Amino acid sequence: ARVEGLLQPQSIEFSRLTQEFTRLSGELLAHGHPADATFALLRSADCLRIVRQWNAARPVYRQVIVLAQRAGRADYEAKAWLGIGRLEKFGAQNHHAAREAIDRALVLTGTSPENGTVRADILIGRADLDSSVGELDQALADVSQPVTIARRSVDRDLLFNALFNRAGVHNQLTETLFKIYGSLPCVTPDEWRGCEGLGREVRDD
């Protein structure tokens, strides 16, 4: 979809996919496959979010959460909360609501290795959220975990995303440090030697 440039808000292709995933979810649920039905509906919500239909995506993600709880799929529920976190960040510009949703997703994944990839995706999302509001120390702590998880995985896309996001945080930290450095007062060599001499006198006293 990205290669073909289909990420437009009025994309006909994504509208069709949304309808198909929703229909498929209903059929799977009717035939006694709640987990698969949950996954199909999750993809429907993702399609709506990708084309920035934020208000339409929100209730579908809520439906996914209910279905995931019934199916006992904490990983799908976590992905739904991550989706809500993304639409809160990019759609509603609500940092607090986005952080709450992403934190709920993290709790659901726990520390089980089988949920490692999902957890890494969520942590990348949280790092992106933190870096967007200047919380760079927290962002760096968040994004370091996905790099560790990804290095143990065969998922090259995950490793790329983790490293790319960590590089972005480091870049922001560098820019911040240079701004601080640029604001420091200029000191001439004579002034610096005077400061050193004063320091020695203070220590001697």
VEXGUSE-976167 format. One record per residue (C-alpha): residue in three letters; z, y, x negated; residue number from 1. Coordinates in steps of 0.2 Angstrom, whole numbers. Layout:
+------+-------+-------+-------+------+
| resn |     z |     y |     x | resi |
+------+-------+-------+-------+------+
|  ala |     Z |     Y |     X |  NUM |
...
+------+-------+-------+-------+------+
This chain:
+------+-------+-------+-------+------+
| resn |     z |     y |     x | resi |
+------+-------+-------+-------+------+
|  ala |     0 |     0 |     0 |    1 |
|  arg |     4 |    12 |   -14 |    2 |
|  val |   -12 |     8 |   -23 |    3 |
|  glu |   -22 |    11 |    -8 |    4 |
|  gly |   -13 |    27 |    -4 |    5 |
|  leu |    -6 |    22 |    13 |    6 |
|  leu |    10 |    31 |    11 |    7 |
|  gln |     6 |    44 |    24 |    8 |
|  pro |    18 |    49 |    38 |    9 |
|  gln |     4 |    45 |    51 |   10 |
|  ser |    -2 |    29 |    42 |   11 |
|  ile |   -11 |    18 |    55 |   12 |
|  glu |    -8 |     2 |    44 |   13 |
|  phe |    11 |     5 |    44 |   14 |
|  ser |    11 |     8 |    62 |   15 |
|  arg |     2 |    -9 |    65 |   16 |
|  leu |    14 |   -18 |    53 |   17 |
|  thr |    29 |   -11 |    62 |   18 |
|  gln |    23 |   -18 |    78 |   19 |
|  glu |    19 |   -35 |    71 |   20 |
|  phe |    36 |   -37 |    62 |   21 |
|  thr |    45 |   -32 |    78 |   22 |
|  arg |    35 |   -44 |    88 |   23 |
|  leu |    37 |   -58 |    75 |   24 |
|  ser |    56 |   -55 |    75 |   25 |
|  gly |    57 |   -57 |    94 |   26 |
|  glu |    47 |   -73 |    93 |   27 |
|  leu |    58 |   -80 |    79 |   28 |
|  leu |    74 |   -76 |    88 |   29 |
|  ala |    67 |   -85 |   104 |   30 |
|  his |    63 |  -100 |    94 |   31 |
|  gly |    81 |  -101 |    87 |   32 |
|  his |    78 |   -94 |    69 |   33 |
|  pro |    90 |   -79 |    69 |   34 |
|  ala |    90 |   -76 |    50 |   35 |
|  asp |    71 |   -75 |    49 |   36 |
|  ala |    71 |   -64 |    64 |   37 |
|  thr |    83 |   -53 |    55 |   38 |
|  phe |    72 |   -52 |    40 |   39 |
|  ala |    56 |   -48 |    50 |   40 |
|  leu |    66 |   -34 |    59 |   41 |
|  leu |    72 |   -27 |    43 |   42 |
|  arg |    54 |   -26 |    37 |   43 |
|  ser |    49 |   -17 |    53 |   44 |
|  ala |    63 |    -4 |    49 |   45 |
|  asp |    57 |    -2 |    31 |   46 |
|  cys |    40 |     2 |    37 |   47 |
|  leu |    46 |    16 |    48 |   48 |
|  arg |    56 |    23 |    34 |   49 |
|  ile |    42 |    22 |    21 |   50 |
|  val |    31 |    33 |    32 |   51 |
|  arg |    46 |    45 |    35 |   52 |
|  gln |    49 |    41 |    53 |   53 |
|  trp |    68 |    43 |    50 |   54 |
|  asn |    74 |    44 |    68 |   55 |
|  ala |    64 |    29 |    73 |   56 |
|  ala |    70 |    19 |    59 |   57 |
|  arg |    88 |    22 |    61 |   58 |
|  pro |    91 |    12 |    78 |   59 |
|  val |    80 |    -2 |    71 |   60 |
|  tyr |    92 |    -4 |    55 |   61 |
|  arg |   107 |    -4 |    67 |   62 |
|  gln |    99 |   -18 |    77 |   63 |
|  val |    96 |   -27 |    60 |   64 |
|  ile |   115 |   -25 |    56 |   65 |
|  val |   120 |   -33 |    73 |   66 |
|  leu |   107 |   -48 |    70 |   67 |
|  ala |   113 |   -50 |    52 |   68 |
|  gln |   131 |   -52 |    57 |   69 |
|  arg |   126 |   -65 |    70 |   70 |
|  ala |   116 |   -74 |    58 |   71 |
|  gly |   129 |   -73 |    44 |   72 |
|  arg |   117 |   -65 |    32 |   73 |
|  ala |   127 |   -52 |    23 |   74 |
|  asp |   113 |   -49 |    11 |   75 |
|  tyr |   101 |   -43 |    25 |   76 |
|  glu |   115 |   -33 |    32 |   77 |
|  ala |   117 |   -25 |    15 |   78 |
|  lys |    99 |   -21 |    14 |   79 |
|  ala |   100 |   -13 |    31 |   80 |
|  trp |   114 |    -1 |    25 |   81 |
|  leu |   104 |     3 |    10 |   82 |
|  gly |    89 |     8 |    21 |   83 |
|  ile |   101 |    19 |    31 |   84 |
|  gly |   107 |    27 |    15 |   85 |
|  arg |    90 |    31 |    10 |   86 |
|  leu |    85 |    39 |    26 |   87 |
|  glu |   101 |    49 |    26 |   88 |
|  lys |    97 |    55 |     9 |   89 |
|  phe |    78 |    58 |    10 |   90 |
|  gly |    77 |    61 |    29 |   91 |
|  ala |    93 |    70 |    34 |   92 |
|  gln |    98 |    77 |    17 |   93 |
|  asn |   115 |    71 |    21 |   94 |
|  his |   123 |    65 |     4 |   95 |
|  his |   140 |    60 |    12 |   96 |
|  ala |   132 |    49 |    25 |   97 |
|  ala |   121 |    42 |    12 |   98 |
|  arg |   135 |    38 |     1 |   99 |
|  glu |   145 |    30 |    15 |  100 |
|  ala |   130 |    18 |    19 |  101 |
|  ile |   127 |    13 |     2 |  102 |
|  asp |   145 |    10 |    -2 |  103 |
|  arg |   146 |    -2 |    14 |  104 |
|  ala |   131 |   -11 |     7 |  105 |
|  leu |   139 |   -13 |   -10 |  106 |
|  val |   155 |   -21 |    -2 |  107 |
|  leu |   144 |   -33 |     8 |  108 |
|  thr |   136 |   -40 |    -8 |  109 |
|  gly |   152 |   -43 |   -17 |  110 |
|  thr |   151 |   -50 |   -34 |  111 |
|  ser |   142 |   -66 |   -31 |  112 |
|  pro |   128 |   -70 |   -43 |  113 |
|  glu |   116 |   -75 |   -28 |  114 |
|  asn |   117 |   -57 |   -22 |  115 |
|  gly |   114 |   -50 |   -39 |  116 |
|  thr |    96 |   -43 |   -36 |  117 |
|  val |   102 |   -35 |   -19 |  118 |
|  arg |   117 |   -27 |   -28 |  119 |
|  ala |   106 |   -21 |   -42 |  120 |
|  asp |    95 |   -12 |   -29 |  121 |
|  ile |   109 |    -4 |   -21 |  122 |
|  leu |   117 |     2 |   -37 |  123 |
|  ile |   100 |    10 |   -42 |  124 |
|  gly |   100 |    18 |   -25 |  125 |
|  arg |   118 |    25 |   -28 |  126 |
|  ala |   114 |    31 |   -45 |  127 |
|  asp |    99 |    40 |   -38 |  128 |
|  leu |   110 |    48 |   -25 |  129 |
|  asp |   123 |    53 |   -38 |  130 |
|  ser |   111 |    60 |   -50 |  131 |
|  ser |   103 |    71 |   -36 |  132 |
|  val |   119 |    80 |   -34 |  133 |
|  gly |   123 |    82 |   -52 |  134 |
|  glu |   136 |    68 |   -53 |  135 |
|  leu |   128 |    62 |   -69 |  136 |
|  asp |   143 |    52 |   -77 |  137 |
|  gln |   145 |    42 |   -61 |  138 |
|  ala |   126 |    39 |   -60 |  139 |
|  leu |   126 |    33 |   -78 |  140 |
|  ala |   140 |    20 |   -74 |  141 |
|  asp |   131 |    15 |   -58 |  142 |
|  val |   114 |    12 |   -66 |  143 |
|  ser |   120 |     3 |   -81 |  144 |
|  gln |   125 |   -12 |   -70 |  145 |
|  pro |   108 |   -15 |   -63 |  146 |
|  val |   101 |   -15 |   -81 |  147 |
|  thr |   113 |   -29 |   -86 |  148 |
|  ile |   109 |   -39 |   -70 |  149 |
|  ala |    90 |   -36 |   -72 |  150 |
|  arg |    90 |   -43 |   -90 |  151 |
|  arg |    97 |   -59 |   -84 |  152 |
|  ser |    84 |   -60 |   -70 |  153 |
|  val |    65 |   -65 |   -70 |  154 |
|  asp |    61 |   -50 |   -59 |  155 |
|  arg |    52 |   -38 |   -70 |  156 |
|  asp |    50 |   -25 |   -56 |  157 |
|  leu |    69 |   -24 |   -55 |  158 |
|  leu |    71 |   -22 |   -74 |  159 |
|  phe |    58 |    -8 |   -73 |  160 |
|  asn |    67 |     1 |   -59 |  161 |
|  ala |    84 |    -1 |   -68 |  162 |
|  leu |    77 |     5 |   -85 |  163 |
|  phe |    67 |    19 |   -77 |  164 |
|  asn |    82 |    26 |   -67 |  165 |
|  arg |    93 |    25 |   -82 |  166 |
|  ala |    81 |    34 |   -92 |  167 |
|  gly |    80 |    48 |   -78 |  168 |
|  val |    99 |    49 |   -79 |  169 |
|  his |    99 |    51 |   -98 |  170 |
|  asn |    86 |    64 |   -97 |  171 |
|  gln |    96 |    74 |   -84 |  172 |
|  leu |   111 |    73 |   -96 |  173 |
|  thr |   101 |    79 |  -110 |  174 |
|  glu |    95 |    94 |  -101 |  175 |
|  thr |   112 |    98 |   -95 |  176 |
|  leu |   119 |    97 |  -113 |  177 |
|  phe |   105 |   109 |  -119 |  178 |
|  lys |   109 |   121 |  -106 |  179 |
|  ile |   127 |   121 |  -112 |  180 |
|  tyr |   122 |   122 |  -130 |  181 |
|  gly |   110 |   137 |  -126 |  182 |
|  ser |   124 |   146 |  -118 |  183 |
|  leu |   136 |   145 |  -133 |  184 |
|  pro |   138 |   162 |  -143 |  185 |
|  cys |   128 |   164 |  -159 |  186 |
|  val |   138 |   163 |  -175 |  187 |
|  thr |   132 |   170 |  -191 |  188 |
|  pro |   136 |   161 |  -208 |  189 |
|  asp |   148 |   175 |  -212 |  190 |
|  glu |   157 |   173 |  -196 |  191 |
|  trp |   158 |   154 |  -197 |  192 |
|  arg |   166 |   156 |  -215 |  193 |
|  gly |   178 |   169 |  -208 |  194 |
|  cys |   183 |   156 |  -194 |  195 |
|  glu |   185 |   142 |  -207 |  196 |
|  gly |   196 |   154 |  -217 |  197 |
|  leu |   207 |   159 |  -202 |  198 |
|  gly |   209 |   140 |  -198 |  199 |
|  arg |   215 |   136 |  -215 |  200 |
|  glu |   228 |   151 |  -214 |  201 |
|  val |   234 |   145 |  -198 |  202 |
|  arg |   236 |   127 |  -204 |  203 |
|  asp |   245 |   133 |  -220 |  204 |
|  asp |   257 |   143 |  -209 |  205 |
+------+-------+-------+-------+------+
